[in-house]
């Protein structure tokens, strides 16, 4: 697969910014940072940016949904 094909692929990004994660979950940025600090969300720091793993977002939502009656 060429680099042009990779850039034009319509697959979701592997990571989300803190703002995007907050928007996706309907939470504030502070709560996202709290979830990262508690280990409930996995993130990586690349340069000065903190990015949240998209799979971790899905696991958090699925884990919360599993606990609901």
LONU-979231 format. One record per residue (C-alpha): residue number from 1; residue in three letters; chain; z, x, y. Coordinates in Angstrom, 3 decimals. Example, Ala and Ser with C-alpha at 12.3 -4.5 7.8 and 13.67 -1.06 7.14 Angstrom:
! residues 2
num, residu, chaine, z, x, y
1, ALA, A, 7.800, 12.300, -4.500
2, SER, A, 7.140, 13.670, -1.060
END
This chain:
! residues 69
num, residu, chaine, z, x, y
1, UNK, A, 0.000, 0.000, 0.000
2, UNK, A, -0.999, 1.465, 3.353
3, UNK, A, 1.332, 1.671, 6.327
4, UNK, A, -0.710, -1.047, 8.059
5, UNK, A, -0.148, -3.383, 5.117
6, UNK, A, 3.573, -2.604, 5.159
7, UNK, A, 3.825, -3.450, 8.848
8, UNK, A, 1.906, -6.701, 8.474
9, UNK, A, 3.914, -7.936, 5.469
10, UNK, A, 5.860, -11.127, 6.206
11, UNK, A, 8.961, -10.159, 4.229
12, UNK, A, 12.379, -10.472, 5.873
13, UNK, A, 13.958, -7.329, 7.271
14, UNK, A, 16.431, -5.464, 5.054
15, UNK, A, 19.027, -5.402, 7.821
16, UNK, A, 20.003, -7.547, 10.774
17, UNK, A, 21.538, -6.527, 14.075
18, UNK, A, 25.049, -7.707, 14.874
19, UNK, A, 23.602, -10.308, 17.239
20, UNK, A, 21.129, -11.551, 14.628
21, UNK, A, 23.852, -11.713, 11.949
22, UNK, A, 26.070, -13.699, 14.325
23, UNK, A, 23.221, -16.101, 15.100
24, UNK, A, 22.295, -16.532, 11.432
25, UNK, A, 25.877, -17.311, 10.432
26, UNK, A, 26.773, -19.290, 13.551
27, UNK, A, 29.630, -16.911, 14.356
28, UNK, A, 30.538, -14.772, 17.346
29, UNK, A, 29.937, -11.014, 17.418
30, UNK, A, 33.668, -10.330, 17.234
31, UNK, A, 33.958, -12.235, 13.952
32, UNK, A, 31.023, -10.248, 12.517
33, UNK, A, 32.824, -7.004, 13.383
34, UNK, A, 36.013, -8.375, 11.790
35, UNK, A, 34.096, -9.204, 8.591
36, UNK, A, 32.672, -5.677, 8.554
37, UNK, A, 36.124, -4.144, 9.097
38, UNK, A, 37.609, -6.235, 6.271
39, UNK, A, 34.809, -5.204, 3.904
40, UNK, A, 33.409, -8.725, 3.555
41, UNK, A, 30.118, -7.635, 5.153
42, UNK, A, 28.359, -4.360, 4.424
43, UNK, A, 26.775, -2.525, 7.308
44, UNK, A, 25.188, 0.793, 8.123
45, UNK, A, 25.152, 2.781, 11.316
46, UNK, A, 21.827, 4.344, 12.206
47, UNK, A, 22.061, 6.344, 15.373
48, UNK, A, 23.992, 4.131, 17.774
49, UNK, A, 22.971, 0.876, 16.077
50, UNK, A, 25.127, -1.031, 13.598
51, UNK, A, 23.024, -3.036, 11.140
52, UNK, A, 24.246, -5.607, 8.636
53, UNK, A, 22.725, -5.665, 5.164
54, UNK, A, 20.870, -8.992, 4.680
55, UNK, A, 21.918, -9.177, 1.022
56, UNK, A, 25.531, -8.880, 2.168
57, UNK, A, 25.024, -11.872, 4.493
58, UNK, A, 23.723, -13.922, 1.564
59, UNK, A, 26.593, -12.819, -0.671
60, UNK, A, 29.116, -13.844, 1.990
61, UNK, A, 27.576, -17.300, 2.345
62, UNK, A, 27.274, -17.771, -1.426
63, UNK, A, 30.887, -16.628, -1.920
64, UNK, A, 32.183, -19.081, 0.672
65, UNK, A, 30.068, -21.890, -0.790
66, UNK, A, 31.402, -21.151, -4.282
67, UNK, A, 34.978, -21.616, -3.054
68, UNK, A, 34.296, -25.060, -1.585
69, UNK, A, 35.353, -28.077, -3.678
END
